[in-house]
Amino acid sequence: MLKTLANKTALVTGGSRGIGRAIAERLAADGATVAMTYSQNRAGAKDAVMAIERAGGSAFALQADLVNAEAIPALFEQLDSELANRKGSTALDIVVNNAGNSGWGGLADATPDNWNTMFAVHARAPFFIVQAALNRLADGGRIINISSAAGARPLQAVPIYSMAKAAINNLTHTLAMELGPRGITVNAVAPGWIRTDMNAAIRENADMVKMIEADTALERFGETSDIAAVVAFLASDEGRWVTAQVIEASGGYKL
Ligand SMILES: NC(=O)c1ccc[n+]([C@@H]2O[C@H](COP(=O)([O-])OP(=O)(O)OC[C@H]3O[C@@H](n4cnc5c(N)ncnc54)[C@H](OP(=O)(O)O)[C@@H]3O)[C@@H](O)[C@H]2O)c1
């Protein structure tokens, strides 16, 4: 495979499973050194790093529970020290804000605490991760936020989640304006239904699966690699003229 990201360094939050793992694996396969984060699942992160190394890539994992605002400065301290050791530089080229907690609460069950938790991970953390990355991010770099189709087309069942994803879409736009003069592109990728732990319970219901597939132009659930492919394009030089966009990758959900 062509190493489109040779010598680049990427930070991928939530790389221990699901979409984040596929993104970490893909960016590493394309030649980047990947720092991935995890929250609780140390074994998953270790497994993802080993899979990348077995495939000839380079990666390492760092713990950060993004519900806690203090986790971000601590994460960047660890990141600086790992990158300095491995690469002799703390520079970053690509930041992928992917980590997400599920907590699929509706209006009736919502509490201020679960509202705060959802917003902390999906909206506050990406904002402060980018702030912390600013002086480490190379000119010409990339910021890619993993949003959701629900950010632009909210789902009644998950109002808090939909609001948080609308916030990341909005942030994508302001960051693109702020960082454009440095040649840094900022985009969001908005998946539809992708087969991960986040919707494992929904996938146990055969009728729900049928309904989702029937509502999808390409007539199937998405796979994590479908999202990683879009991220790889945006991260590569081929994506250089795309910024401030929310790119829905849903196989054509509810057209
Ligand atoms: N799957 C879908 O259908 C779908 C659709 C649209 C958008 N998305 C978005 O895609 C992203 C990835 O989702 P996924 O489906 O891959 O989810 P997933 O399989 O549940 O994986 C979630 C990842 O986020 C990490 N994470 C969870 N809570 C965290 C916290 N408090 N602090 C730091 N990291 C945390 C997890 O770490 P641990 O392993 O350590 O818990 C894991 O690496 C999310 O932003 C999600 O909203 C997913």
The ligand as an SDF file (V2000), in Angstrom:
LIG
                    3D

 48 52  0  0  0  0  0  0  0  0999 V2000
  -21.2430    3.2770   15.8200 N   0  0  0  0  0  0  0  0  0  0  0  0
  -22.0600    4.1210   15.1960 C   0  0  0  0  0  0  0  0  0  0  0  0
  -23.0650    3.7120   14.5940 O   0  0  0  0  0  0  0  0  0  0  0  0
  -21.7790    5.5950   15.2170 C   0  0  0  0  0  0  0  0  0  0  0  0
  -22.6010    6.4140   14.4440 C   0  0  0  0  0  0  0  0  0  0  0  0
  -22.3710    7.7810   14.4230 C   0  0  0  0  0  0  0  0  0  0  0  0
  -21.3310    8.3030   15.1480 C   0  0  0  0  0  0  0  0  0  0  0  0
  -20.5340    7.4960   15.8920 N   0  0  0  0  0  0  0  0  0  0  0  0
  -19.4470    8.1410   16.6490 C   0  0  0  0  0  0  0  0  0  0  0  0
  -18.2290    7.4810   16.3860 O   0  0  0  0  0  0  0  0  0  0  0  0
  -17.3680    7.5980   17.5250 C   0  0  0  0  0  0  0  0  0  0  0  0
  -16.8580    6.2230   17.9140 C   0  0  0  0  0  0  0  0  0  0  0  0
  -17.9750    5.4200   18.2570 O   0  0  0  0  0  0  0  0  0  0  0  0
  -17.9250    3.8190   18.2430 P   0  0  0  0  0  0  0  0  0  0  0  0
  -19.2160    3.3650   17.6880 O   0  0  0  0  0  0  0  0  0  0  0  0
  -16.6470    3.3540   17.6560 O   0  0  0  0  0  0  0  0  0  0  0  0
  -17.9530    3.5510   19.8190 O   0  0  0  0  0  0  0  0  0  0  0  0
  -17.3780    2.3450   20.6990 P   0  0  0  0  0  0  0  0  0  0  0  0
  -17.1380    1.1360   19.8940 O   0  0  0  0  0  0  0  0  0  0  0  0
  -18.2960    2.2910   21.8690 O   0  0  0  0  0  0  0  0  0  0  0  0
  -15.9420    2.9160   21.1560 O   0  0  0  0  0  0  0  0  0  0  0  0
  -15.8900    4.0740   21.9400 C   0  0  0  0  0  0  0  0  0  0  0  0
  -14.4590    4.5320   22.1010 C   0  0  0  0  0  0  0  0  0  0  0  0
  -14.4730    5.7700   22.8440 O   0  0  0  0  0  0  0  0  0  0  0  0
  -13.7740    5.5870   24.0700 C   0  0  0  0  0  0  0  0  0  0  0  0
  -14.4680    6.2720   25.1670 N   0  0  0  0  0  0  0  0  0  0  0  0
  -15.7090    6.0310   25.6500 C   0  0  0  0  0  0  0  0  0  0  0  0
  -15.9600    6.8140   26.7130 N   0  0  0  0  0  0  0  0  0  0  0  0
  -14.8440    7.5570   26.9040 C   0  0  0  0  0  0  0  0  0  0  0  0
  -14.4620    8.5250   27.8600 C   0  0  0  0  0  0  0  0  0  0  0  0
  -15.2560    8.8730   28.8780 N   0  0  0  0  0  0  0  0  0  0  0  0
  -13.2340    9.0880   27.7570 N   0  0  0  0  0  0  0  0  0  0  0  0
  -12.4100    8.7110   26.7600 C   0  0  0  0  0  0  0  0  0  0  0  0
  -12.6920    7.7990   25.8290 N   0  0  0  0  0  0  0  0  0  0  0  0
  -13.9030    7.2180   25.9120 C   0  0  0  0  0  0  0  0  0  0  0  0
  -13.7750    4.0860   24.3170 C   0  0  0  0  0  0  0  0  0  0  0  0
  -12.6850    3.7590   25.1820 O   0  0  0  0  0  0  0  0  0  0  0  0
  -12.7290    2.3880   26.0790 P   0  0  0  0  0  0  0  0  0  0  0  0
  -12.6140    1.2700   25.0900 O   0  0  0  0  0  0  0  0  0  0  0  0
  -11.5610    2.5190   26.9900 O   0  0  0  0  0  0  0  0  0  0  0  0
  -14.0410    2.3860   26.7930 O   0  0  0  0  0  0  0  0  0  0  0  0
  -13.6190    3.5500   22.9040 C   0  0  0  0  0  0  0  0  0  0  0  0
  -12.2990    3.6300   22.4740 O   0  0  0  0  0  0  0  0  0  0  0  0
  -18.1940    8.2990   18.6120 C   0  0  0  0  0  0  0  0  0  0  0  0
  -17.8910    9.6550   18.6460 O   0  0  0  0  0  0  0  0  0  0  0  0
  -19.6220    8.0660   18.1510 C   0  0  0  0  0  0  0  0  0  0  0  0
  -20.5100    9.0410   18.6440 O   0  0  0  0  0  0  0  0  0  0  0  0
  -20.7420    6.1530   15.9590 C   0  0  0  0  0  0  0  0  0  0  0  0
  1  2  1  0
  2  3  2  0
  2  4  1  0
  4  5  1  0
  4 48  2  0
  5  6  2  0
  6  7  1  0
  7  8  2  0
  8  9  1  0
  8 48  1  0
  9 10  1  0
  9 46  1  0
 10 11  1  0
 11 12  1  0
 11 44  1  0
 12 13  1  0
 13 14  1  0
 14 15  2  0
 14 16  1  0
 14 17  1  0
 17 18  1  0
 18 19  2  0
 18 20  1  0
 18 21  1  0
 21 22  1  0
 22 23  1  0
 23 24  1  0
 23 42  1  0
 24 25  1  0
 25 26  1  0
 25 36  1  0
 26 27  1  0
 26 35  1  0
 27 28  2  0
 28 29  1  0
 29 30  1  0
 29 35  2  0
 30 31  1  0
 30 32  2  0
 32 33  1  0
 33 34  2  0
 34 35  1  0
 36 37  1  0
 36 42  1  0
 37 38  1  0
 38 39  2  0
 38 40  1  0
 38 41  1  0
 42 43  1  0
 44 45  1  0
 44 46  1  0
 46 47  1  0
M  CHG  2   8   1  16  -1
M  END
$$$$
